[in-house]
Amino acid sequence: MKPIFANPTPLKYSYNPKGDVLYLTFAKEKVAKTFEVLKDWPMVLVDVNDQSQIIGVEYIGVKQFGIEVFMRLLRERVKNLFGVELTDEEVGSFMLFLKTPEAELALAS
């Protein structure tokens, strides 16, 4: 089975404090399709490549709802949408990445 993510860990992140938007980049590839995995509040959008692998995740409302809520929602929606359950390692790679000093500084501002 091919991996659900284009890379096992995010390559980079960006955070827009005005919109409270966190974007995680897993691959620098063209977006083939965007899925609204959570349409209400908070919002979670997933960009996939032409091989249906996740290349980007956008989380709107990150400061208001927090990283733990994001991970729970992403895990639930990926399973419902793609029929694949994120492994503890995949979830752990998000958590480690988002706890880097750079990410914490961006989210603290």
Phi and psi in degrees as GROMACS dihedral restraints (atoms count N, CA, C in turn):
[ dihedral_restraints ]
;  ai    aj    ak    al  type     phi  dphi    fc
    3     4     5     6     1   -75.3    20    10
    4     5     6     7     1   150.8    20    10
    6     7     8     9     1   -63.5    20    10
    7     8     9    10     1   147.3    20    10
    9    10    11    12     1   -71.5    20    10
   10    11    12    13     1   -30.0    20    10
   12    13    14    15     1  -101.8    20    10
   13    14    15    16     1   145.9    20    10
   15    16    17    18     1   -65.6    20    10
   16    17    18    19     1   -27.9    20    10
   18    19    20    21     1  -137.9    20    10
   19    20    21    22     1   149.9    20    10
   21    22    23    24     1   -68.4    20    10
   22    23    24    25     1   -24.3    20    10
   24    25    26    27     1  -132.3    20    10
   25    26    27    28     1   153.9    20    10
   27    28    29    30     1   -62.4    20    10
   28    29    30    31     1   144.2    20    10
   30    31    32    33     1   -81.9    20    10
   31    32    33    34     1   -36.2    20    10
   33    34    35    36     1  -162.5    20    10
   34    35    36    37     1   171.5    20    10
   36    37    38    39     1  -137.4    20    10
   37    38    39    40     1   159.8    20    10
   39    40    41    42     1  -138.5    20    10
   40    41    42    43     1   148.4    20    10
   42    43    44    45     1  -133.1    20    10
   43    44    45    46     1   129.2    20    10
   45    46    47    48     1  -108.6    20    10
   46    47    48    49     1   105.8    20    10
   48    49    50    51     1   -67.0    20    10
   49    50    51    52     1   -27.9    20    10
   51    52    53    54     1   -66.0    20    10
   52    53    54    55     1   -39.6    20    10
   54    55    56    57     1   -99.2    20    10
   55    56    57    58     1    -2.2    20    10
   57    58    59    60     1    53.8    20    10
   58    59    60    61     1    50.2    20    10
   60    61    62    63     1  -116.6    20    10
   61    62    63    64     1   124.8    20    10
   63    64    65    66     1  -108.1    20    10
   64    65    66    67     1   130.5    20    10
   66    67    68    69     1  -123.5    20    10
   67    68    69    70     1   125.0    20    10
   69    70    71    72     1  -105.5    20    10
   70    71    72    73     1   126.9    20    10
   72    73    74    75     1  -103.3    20    10
   73    74    75    76     1   124.7    20    10
   75    76    77    78     1  -103.1    20    10
   76    77    78    79     1   -22.1    20    10
   78    79    80    81     1  -159.4    20    10
   79    80    81    82     1   145.7    20    10
   81    82    83    84     1   -92.9    20    10
   82    83    84    85     1    78.9    20    10
   84    85    86    87     1  -132.6    20    10
   85    86    87    88     1   165.7    20    10
   87    88    89    90     1   -71.0    20    10
   88    89    90    91     1   136.7    20    10
   90    91    92    93     1   -76.7    20    10
   91    92    93    94     1   123.4    20    10
   93    94    95    96     1   -88.7    20    10
   94    95    96    97     1   -34.9    20    10
   96    97    98    99     1  -159.1    20    10
   97    98    99   100     1   148.4    20    10
   99   100   101   102     1  -116.9    20    10
  100   101   102   103     1   131.6    20    10
  102   103   104   105     1  -109.6    20    10
  103   104   105   106     1   133.5    20    10
  105   106   107   108     1   -87.1    20    10
  106   107   108   109     1   100.0    20    10
  108   109   110   111     1   -85.1    20    10
  109   110   111   112     1   -17.7    20    10
  111   112   113   114     1  -146.3    20    10
  112   113   114   115     1   112.6    20    10
  114   115   116   117     1   -92.3    20    10
  115   116   117   118     1   -21.4    20    10
  117   118   119   120     1   -81.2    20    10
  118   119   120   121     1  -138.2    20    10
  120   121   122   123     1  -125.2    20    10
  121   122   123   124     1   123.3    20    10
  123   124   125   126     1   -72.1    20    10
  124   125   126   127     1   165.6    20    10
  126   127   128   129     1  -104.1    20    10
  127   128   129   130     1   141.6    20    10
  129   130   131   132     1  -132.8    20    10
  130   131   132   133     1   124.0    20    10
  132   133   134   135     1  -118.2    20    10
  133   134   135   136     1   143.0    20    10
  135   136   137   138     1  -125.2    20    10
  136   137   138   139     1   125.7    20    10
  138   139   140   141     1   -96.8    20    10
  139   140   141   142     1   134.8    20    10
  141   142   143   144     1  -123.0    20    10
  142   143   144   145     1   155.2    20    10
  144   145   146   147     1   -88.0    20    10
  145   146   147   148     1  -173.9    20    10
  147   148   149   150     1   -73.0    20    10
  148   149   150   151     1    -5.3    20    10
  150   151   152   153     1  -102.0    20    10
  151   152   153   154     1    11.0    20    10
  153   154   155   156     1    63.7    20    10
  154   155   156   157     1    28.4    20    10
  156   157   158   159     1   -98.1    20    10
  157   158   159   160     1   145.4    20    10
  159   160   161   162     1   -72.9    20    10
  160   161   162   163     1   124.2    20    10
  162   163   164   165     1  -113.0    20    10
  163   164   165   166     1   -11.7    20    10
  165   166   167   168     1  -161.7    20    10
  166   167   168   169     1   146.6    20    10
  168   169   170   171     1  -132.0    20    10
  169   170   171   172     1   127.4    20    10
  171   172   173   174     1  -113.3    20    10
  172   173   174   175     1   128.7    20    10
  174   175   176   177     1  -122.8    20    10
  175   176   177   178     1   114.3    20    10
  177   178   179   180     1  -104.1    20    10
  178   179   180   181     1   118.1    20    10
  180   181   182   183     1   108.9    20    10
  181   182   183   184     1    24.5    20    10
  183   184   185   186     1   -61.9    20    10
  184   185   186   187     1   -43.0    20    10
  186   187   188   189     1   -71.2    20    10
  187   188   189   190     1   -38.0    20    10
  189   190   191   192     1   -67.1    20    10
  190   191   192   193     1   -39.5    20    10
  192   193   194   195     1  -105.1    20    10
  193   194   195   196     1   -23.4    20    10
  195   196   197   198     1    88.6    20    10
  196   197   198   199     1   165.9    20    10
  198   199   200   201     1   -70.7    20    10
  199   200   201   202     1   -39.6    20    10
  201   202   203   204     1   -62.5    20    10
  202   203   204   205     1   -41.8    20    10
  204   205   206   207     1   -63.8    20    10
  205   206   207   208     1   -43.3    20    10
  207   208   209   210     1   -56.0    20    10
  208   209   210   211     1   -48.0    20    10
  210   211   212   213     1   -64.7    20    10
  211   212   213   214     1   -41.9    20    10
  213   214   215   216     1   -63.2    20    10
  214   215   216   217     1   -47.1    20    10
  216   217   218   219     1   -64.1    20    10
  217   218   219   220     1   -43.3    20    10
  219   220   221   222     1   -62.2    20    10
  220   221   222   223     1   -44.3    20    10
  222   223   224   225     1   -59.8    20    10
  223   224   225   226     1   -46.5    20    10
  225   226   227   228     1   -62.7    20    10
  226   227   228   229     1   -46.9    20    10
  228   229   230   231     1   -72.3    20    10
  229   230   231   232     1   -36.7    20    10
  231   232   233   234     1   -62.3    20    10
  232   233   234   235     1   -40.5    20    10
  234   235   236   237     1   -64.3    20    10
  235   236   237   238     1   -45.0    20    10
  237   238   239   240     1   -68.0    20    10
  238   239   240   241     1   -40.9    20    10
  240   241   242   243     1   -80.7    20    10
  241   242   243   244     1   -44.8    20    10
  243   244   245   246     1  -104.3    20    10
  244   245   246   247     1   -10.2    20    10
  246   247   248   249     1    72.5    20    10
  247   248   249   250     1    21.0    20    10
  249   250   251   252     1  -124.9    20    10
  250   251   252   253     1   133.2    20    10
  252   253   254   255     1   -93.6    20    10
  253   254   255   256     1   129.0    20    10
  255   256   257   258     1   -66.3    20    10
  256   257   258   259     1   136.0    20    10
  258   259   260   261     1   -76.4    20    10
  259   260   261   262     1   162.9    20    10
  261   262   263   264     1   -60.6    20    10
  262   263   264   265     1   -33.6    20    10
  264   265   266   267     1   -65.0    20    10
  265   266   267   268     1   -42.6    20    10
  267   268   269   270     1   -64.9    20    10
  268   269   270   271     1   -44.7    20    10
  270   271   272   273     1   -64.2    20    10
  271   272   273   274     1   -41.0    20    10
  273   274   275   276     1   -61.8    20    10
  274   275   276   277     1   -36.2    20    10
  276   277   278   279     1   -66.0    20    10
  277   278   279   280     1   -35.5    20    10
  279   280   281   282     1   -61.9    20    10
  280   281   282   283     1   -50.0    20    10
  282   283   284   285     1   -62.8    20    10
  283   284   285   286     1   -43.4    20    10
  285   286   287   288     1   -62.8    20    10
  286   287   288   289     1   -43.2    20    10
  288   289   290   291     1   -62.8    20    10
  289   290   291   292     1   -43.8    20    10
  291   292   293   294     1   -76.3    20    10
  292   293   294   295     1    -8.5    20    10
  294   295   296   297     1  -102.8    20    10
  295   296   297   298     1     9.8    20    10
  297   298   299   300     1   -66.4    20    10
  298   299   300   301     1   154.9    20    10
  300   301   302   303     1   -56.5    20    10
  301   302   303   304     1   -36.9    20    10
  303   304   305   306     1   -66.2    20    10
  304   305   306   307     1   -44.3    20    10
  306   307   308   309     1   -67.0    20    10
  307   308   309   310     1   -42.7    20    10
  309   310   311   312     1   -62.9    20    10
  310   311   312   313     1   -39.2    20    10
  312   313   314   315     1   -64.1    20    10
  313   314   315   316     1   -44.7    20    10
  315   316   317   318     1   -62.7    20    10
  316   317   318   319     1   -43.0    20    10
  318   319   320   321     1   -74.9    20    10
  319   320   321   322     1   -20.2    20    10
  321   322   323   324     1   -82.6    20    10
  322   323   324   325     1   -20.3    20    10
